[in-house]
Amino acid sequence: MTTTSPTPLLDIRGVQHSYGEVVALRDVSLSIADREFFALLGPSGCGKTTLLRSIAGFETPRQGTILLDGQDLTALPAHRRPVNMMFQSYALFPHMSVEKNVAYGLEAEGVGKAEIRRRVGETLEIVGLAAFAQRRPAKLSGGQRQRVALARAIIKRPRVLLLDEPLSALDRKVRAEMQLELKRMQHEAGMTFVVVTHDQEEAMSMADRVAVLNRGGIEQLDTPVGLYSRPATRFVASFIGSANLLDGSATGGPAGGASSVDVPGVAVFPATHSFAERESVTLVARPEDVHIVAPDAAPLQGVVVDTFFLGGSSTVSVEVAGLAKPISCTVHAANVATRGERVGLRFDAARVVVVANPVEAPAPAAAA
């Protein structure tokens, strides 16, 4: 599934690439708007890094075009493209101060000293390192070194900044802080960011829109809210957040009558869909859309096998006869159920989503 941004800055059309017999990208098309924070999300080997490197000019696609402001970049070498790339390894010069590291690219281009001082000062203010200008990288924390690398990347004012797993080297607490900071810096710098990540939390917290890649193709391109609440495929439903996936057959729908999903040996669940009668589908129910009720108040019953108190809410796992995995429920209470208790489960029919569950032949391997 693809979508088009309202004012495209970057247009990727029908891009395909492979490494010998290994297919990396399969007919990828998408558009990215000016000043948009865009994420390429997916598991290892889905093609996201290959797509980023193709935009940067480090890879040349076998087919398709990449346009920036309407200009075809395909034939341009990396150093002539108005894009910059920040790698996982920050590659800072250890013998240089923060100020010198950030100024390096401008000095290499022969920019005047007064202009360099002005732009370095502005950029260090954006990344919050003005007070650390004279320090060397060894005297900085991991988060601060990440900011230096970002400052060095944005000071040349590229039309698009490409970030390859930019937070992977940081610990969990610093990473959470930097997710918010990256978004702030992107707004202040006033440029387009395209970030590659395998971390769904990272993508969902920072990006305006996210392209979920799998096996070299785009499974869905949407806002973070859209991906979570309206997954278009079974893969997206399982990859984004937590979900209860129940495989069954469509009933009703276009054939008439109230639509539902029949999960053999379990229950028939009311759910809006447009699939043909008896078509193989998967019912997607997020944990917060499954409610624990009295056993006689719902057609589906089960036994509580685990409860996890998470502060403001609890996660309850309920084993249901006929299902290979327990149903997960999120409840806003500490003691709503105890292990071994028999409970009823009611699915929120207005919020569950039904997606196709095709029998797929194994696809050829995809690259990173």
Steps between C-alpha positions, in 0.01 A plus 500: 500500500634847411384852549594842367588797720323831422812694393766249394863592551638152445334271245600134482348321202510128428841442658631146475837367606668167562836354595543205268211267577406688817215746439538813713225730372182407311333782306516751787310826440438774754508878537636704791393859571723798568586528873346162573646259756472169315593154629589179316412223744536127477688190617858421403525411133183686391680742263480823701877564512535423129229760428674759719834435331331529160371847593848597622667376182698214656292246308370522142159333455460257213173668408293806595568866569566718805406864459573794730307817420425341163869437419598142426780406740560155356804596292648742757788377716454517876718808553291706254162421655341763730458236770713403799517174690562437868623146567464270801867564577531871574861501365602815687859621484634425851780762482260783409270702724124492454523833319768372261314175432187692403694753288700238310266462201470876447877546523550226240270694267695822548225693678622827658605499865237753610223300333629179656499656849146625453363171371683288757361720777144472364526124456642435845211701645250279311655179637548644850880484505604866493659461846705199384661657192858458625467146634634196319279195428664290774367746759140466379223255580355270234201729453724805465719328239184414309407871501844595368458255211155643431634858509773407252237349271253791505748790485539456125125553470413199285154484350464155655681352799522120503549328836597132519401357842607829663419399860611137501822571693318670789364337814124480547456809717715725282336359186154597629621854571667531159185389319328815621811710438539379141144605425562843654825545309336401173240773545761759596733406214204518260603207283379157396620204707484142374592250769558125473419293807391153605364642827127560467488716812767726352315538171158547655616765747696714253358467150215686331457199272648152493559257216501141630719283278503122475684278253610799295153653452276747681233330708336826609577872501303699756515718808602328825137512619379354171750213512397407852123544476450402133766245399460403135670160514557219745872581504441863600252395769757264653800730458350823634417483870333205672205327339280195537486330159215254447490316167164402358250550219303806396122481526240751389671803343417553129282189506255679726415491867710604796869439432710294737798268525452133580797361691448120486452336835514832684222750416345725238614861549296796366734713287456739207676384182456477124641153440315232306316222681737233640811693394799432724553799731659603830318690773732757661413609854732725698526407871319818608206404278440169681296539820481261793142439613310242700510151342125501432512849340692399184496213251876451543648373825847416616730454800742764623856366474704813576461860618763773475454822697654791306415795723196667350380183333532123502550250220295184544557183297197274459524147364210413270421148382570466128764775482873429489587823683332671797293812441671811633289772664600841638294612797524819703505341844742307716282210616242441229572126472703232671685200362270201456182709493248430225394816316301614200657694214320763294663646186425861405337439160539867399877491544610156381647479151471220245787437255564241233680183600632367170696180470831634375776319322843575650649810336864518392730638766518878538801710589544746784 
